[in-house]
Amino acid sequence: MTGGHGPRAALRGAFPSSGPRAAVRVPGRGGGSPASPGPRAAPRPPAARVRRLALGLVAAALLAGCSAGPTEAAPDTPAPSSAEAGLAATPDPSRTPTGRTPDGTLLVADFGSDTVTFVDPGKDGSGRGGAPIASVEVGTAPYGLVVGEDGRAWVATAEGVAVVDTRERTRLALVPYATESGPVTTGEYRGGGMGIALAPDGKHVYVGVNVPGGDGAVEVIDTATREVTGTAPVGMRPFDVDVSPDGREVYATDHDSFDVTAVDADSLKTRRMEVAPYGTEGGLGSWLKPHYAVVRGDGKLLLPFEGERLAVLDPRTGEVTIERMTANTHQHGAALAPDGTLLVVGTGPIGPDDEDPSLTVRSPNGEERVVPLEGPHEDVAVSKDGGTAYVTGGFTRDGYWNGITVVDLDDVSGEPVRLEAGNRPLGIAIL
């Protein structure tokens, strides 16, 4: 789900009033070549900026992003045909485990169907020799998922939150939403669950519910009773949901309202914090909106924008500071490795001089390595040892592919491995 139809170039020089001015990289690039590792070139000259604005305006008129603007695709727009997107990677029955699902198996949410797929990650988790091993029906257009220590997966679908026993590979329940989100449909703008997170103690699940055309909600599910026990109003299209390390607050990243809503886990009282490092010009038609966030160990939220700016939100004060990024590509999914390394998925260009899809590997000190990816991707998970990243190729617009790219984070010269998996896989977890 990209950030909309509006031009990004016109707002390059804008910085949020809530944070200090930071260096912005706007290097010249040619031919849309893959992103290369390491920091990029010096700032582009003023003439190039004018050129970029003109080209960006033309490109914006041609591209359909994930804003809720007037030129968006209809909520029930069908997915591309198999000829356009490639046949779904179906499980091989001969590979299905006869007992419990092995540790290290990947689980992906198949946005292009009504299933989740279990994937063998191959030898030593490298992707080599891996393949889908089983699928379980969960509900229409599953988006995000989260897995608890008890082996149960909670999957946000258009219909409700599915509960899956990942060890036995069976669906246990479907918890309907308390929020009215319209008819059950598929496609990028469908109503229903999007981001989803689990409390640190495993007692509650928090799911962001999209209400097309209006503000969304975070619903609280008791994991013991599998019932919705509370609802809190949040912003428009809660792309992602995260929980503070102490479990006291829940954070909804509200894509179409340029903000993050903090929800008190006990009282369900809310407060909204604007996160718009390029400003909010363009409204629903803007590309420059928040998508995914991660919560750092100090409780601050990290929200990447366009491979250029990392917004660091302190939820205690609402203050946003900006750090420089180098991939220069539209960004979606994010994850933190155990050592604090930030992984961010670059989905590809939104203008003619942007960089191609990539995975940014950002160390805690801000140094970045940019790993080129083949085609758009959406979300990322990292292995427990921090050595391997798994990037889903589902993407929420056209151009997706049915698989996972596996990146060895320790081998800076190695090539990523492409692993067929699922049907337009978005959310991902490692069992």
N, C-alpha and C positions, 0 to 999 in steps of 0.2 A: 504494500500500500504506500504509494509514494505520496508526496506532500501536496499535490494539487496541480493546477494548470498555470499559475501565475509565474512571471519571470523571476529568476533568482538573481541574475546579474545586477539588476537595478538596485538591489539592496545590499550589495557586497560591503559597502562602507559603513553600514549601520551597526551600532553596538547597543546592547541593552543598557538602559539607564541604571539598572540595579547592580551592574558589575563594572570593574575597571576596564579601560580600553586595552585590548590585546592585539598582538601582531596577527595579521591575516595574510595567508598565502594566496595569491592570485597569479600563479606563474603562467607563462605562455605554454601552450601545448599544441601538438599537431597530430592530426590523423586519428585521434581516439585510441592511441596505442595503450597497451596494458600499463597499469601503474607499476612503477619500479620501486624497489625497496629504498628506504631512507628518506631524509628530508629533501624537499624540492627546491626549485630555483628561486631567484629573487623576485620581488613584486613586478607585475606587468606594467608597462608604460601607460600613460593616460589614454593614448590613441587606441590601444588595444582594448581598454575598458569600454570605450564608446562602441567599438566594433562588437564587443561581447554583448553589450546591452541590446544592440539591434538584432543580433543573431538570436539572443535569448528570447526576445519578444516573438520572433518568428517561430522558434521552436515551441514556445509555450502555447501558441495557437494550434499547434499540430499534435501535442501530446495530451493524453488523458491520464491524469494522476489519480490520487486517492483523496482528493478533497471532496466535499459535498456540493461543489459548484454546479451551475446550470448545465455544463456540458459533460457531466459525469455519465458513466454507463448506468443503465437501469439496474436496480437491485437484483433482478432475476436474469441478468444477462448470462447466457450460457457460457461455459468455459470453452476454450478453443478445442477444436476437434483433435483426435489422436494424430492426424496427419500434421497439424500445426504444432502440437506440444509433445508428441512422442507417446507411444503406448505406455500405460501405467506399468510400473515394475511389479508384477504379481508374484506372490510367494511361491516357492518351489516346495510342494508337499513332502518331497523326499528329505528336505533339510529341516523340517519342523521338529523341534525337540520333543522327545516322548515324555519327558518329565517336566520339571520346573524350568522356566526360562533362565538361561545362563546369565550370570552377572556380566555386565559389560555390553549386553544387548542394547541396541538403540531402539527408541520408540518414537515414531513420528506421527503427527496429526495430518491426515490426508484431506486437505481442504477441497480437493477435487472429487471427493467421494464421501461416503458416510462411515469411514473406517479409520482406525489407527493401524499402523503396520509395524511389526517387530522385525528388526534388521540385524543380521549377523554382521558385525563390523570387520570381519576378516581376520587374517593372521595378526596377532598382537594388536588388534584394533586399528590396523593400518588401512583398512578398506580393501586391501588386496585379497581376492577370493571371497569377499563378502557378498551377501545377497539377502533379499527379503525372505523371512521364514514363516510368517503367519500374519493374518489380518483379523481384526475383530470389529464388528459393526458397533458404532457408538451413537450416531445421530448425524443430522444434516450439517455438512460443511464445517467440520471441526477446525478450530483455529489454534488456541494455545493449550498447553497441557503442563501438568506438574505431577511429580511422583513423590510419595512419602516414603519414610523408612520402612513402613509396613508393606511396601510393594503395591499399594493401591495408586492408580493413576486417576487424576481428575482432569477431564477433558471438556473444554468449553466449546459447545456446538451451538448451532442456531436454535435448537429445540430446548436445550437444558444442559446441565453438567453431567456427563457420563462418568460413572465410577467403574474402573476396570481393574480386575485382579491380574496384575502383570505376570505373576508367577504361574498362574493356571491359564492365562490368556482367555479370559471370559469377561463379559460385561455383567456387573452386579446390579446396577441401578441406573436410572436417568432422573436427575433431580430437576424438575421444571423451574423456570424462573418465576419470581414473584412480580417482576417488572414486565409490563406489556410492551413488547418490542415489535409488534406487527406480525404479518404472516411469515411463516417459515420459508425462507428463500435461500438461494446460493448467491455467489458472486461477492465482489469486493465490498459492497456497501450493505450487505445483509445485516439484519438485526440479530440480536442474541449475543452470546458470550464471545469475548475477545481475549484480553489479557487475563491471566489467572495466577494465583500465588497461594502458598501454603504457610500457615503460621509456623514459627519455629518449634512450637510444642506439638504440632500436628493436629491440634484440636479443631481448627477452623480452616476453611478454604475461602478465599476471597476472589470473586470473579467480576470483571468489568462487563457490563451489559450495554451494548450499543442500541440506542433507540433512534432509528433513521429520522433525520430532520429535527432532532431535539437533544436535550441533555441526556446523558446516560446515568448509570447507577453502578455502585459496587454492592453486590449481594454477599451476605455472609452465610456460609453453609457449615452446620455442625457436622463434623466428620463421623461422629458416632451414630447420630440419628439419620444422617443424610437428608436433612431438611434445611430450608432457608430460615434463618433466625433473625435476620435484620437486613435493612436496605439503607444505603446512604446515597444522596444525590451527588453526582460528579459532573464533569464537563462533557463535551461532545466527543463521541467515539473513543472510549477508553482502550486505546491500543494495547497498553501494557499495565500490569499491576505488580507492585512490589511491596515488601513488608520490611519495616525497620529491623535491625538486628535484635532488639529487645522485644519485638512483637507488639509494641504499644501503638504503632501507627501503620496504616496501609496507604500506599501511594498509587493513585491512578494517573497515568500519563494520558492527558486528554488531547488527542490529536487536533481536532477541529476547533478547539477553543484556546490553543496556544498556552496551555497551562498544566500544572500538576495539582491534583486535589489530594490533600492529606486528610485521612479519615482516622479519628480516634477509635481504636479497636474496641474499647469498652463502651463509650457513650455514643459512638457513630456521628459525633459532631464533625463538621468539615470546615476546611479553609482552603481557598484557592490561591495558587502562587503562579504568576505569569512567568513563562519560560519562552522567550522569543528573541534570541540573539540577533535576528535580522529585522525585528519589529513585526508588526501584525498587518502590515499593508497587504491588501489583496484578499484578506479575510478567508472565506471558505475556498477561494480559488488559489491560495498560496501554496507553493511547494515547501515553504520554509517552516514547517511545523514539527513539534516533537513527535517521536515515534516510540522508541523503546528506551528504557532506563535501567541502570543497575544501581544498587545501594552499596557504597563503599563501607569499609569497616568502621570508619568514623561517623557513619550515619548520613553522609552527604550523598546526593543522587548525581550520577553522571549521565548526561544526555547528549549524545553526539549529533551534530548537524552538518550535513553536506561534506563531510571529510575535511572541514575547514575549522570548525569551532566546536569545542567541547564545553557545554554548559555545566557548571558545577553548582548545584542547588543545595543550599543549607536549609533544610526544612524547619529548623528552629527559628530562623530569622526571615526566611523567604528571599535572602540575598542570593543573587546569581553572579558568579564570576566566570570569565571566559579564558580557556586555554586554546592554544593553536593546535590544529590537526593538519595532516599533510596529504590525505588520499584524494581529496577534491572530487568526490563522487557522492551521489545521493545515498544516505545511510539509513539502515533500519535496525536489525537485530543486534543485541549486545550481550556480552557475558563477561564475568570476572573469573580468571583463573585463581587457584589457591594462593599464589604468590602476589596477587594484586594486579597482574597483567590484564589489561582491558582488551577484549576482542570485539570488533565492530564490523558488521557486514555492509559493504558498499554494493548497492543494487545496480549501479551503472549511471550513465549520464542523463541529465535532464536538460542539457543544452549542448550545442554542437561542439563546444571545446572543453567539455568535462571529461574526466577520466572514466575508464571502463570499470566493470565490477571488480571488487577486491575484498580482501579481509585485512583490516588494520590490526596489527599486533602492537599494542602500546604498553610499554613498561611503566611501572609506577613513577619513574622520574620523568616521564613525558617523551622519551625516545620512541620512535615508531618505525616499524617495518611494514611495508605494504605488499601483500601477497596477491598477485593477479588471480582472478577467478574467470572461468569460462561461462559466460552468461549470467543473468540475474540470479540472486539468491535472497533469502529472507531472514533466517534466524540462525543462531549458533549455540552450540553447547560445547563444553570443554571437559576432557577426561579428568578423573579425580587426581591424577598425578600431574595435571597441567601440561602434559606433553603433546596432546592431540586435540585439534578442533574439528568439529563436525558441523558443516554449514548446509542448511537445507536449500534445495533449488526450487522449492515450490513457488515462491514469489506470488504476490496477490494481483499482479497485472499480467497481460500477455507477455510471452517470452520465457516463462518458467520452464523447468524441466523436471522430470520425475526421478530425482535422485539426491544424493548427498555428496558434497565435496569434502574429502578428508585431508586435513593439513597437518603435517608433522611440524610442530612448533619448535622443536629442537634442531631440525635440519634446515638451515637457512637457504641451502642450495637445492633442496629436493623439490620435485614437482608434486602438486596436489594430485590426489587419486580420486577419480569419479566413481561413485558407487550407486548403482541403480537401486531405488528405494521408493515405494509408495506411489501415491497419486497426488501430485502437486503438494508435496510435504511442506508444512509451515513450522509449527511448534515441534520441538525435539527435546528428548530427555535421554539420559544414559542410566540404564538400570543396574 
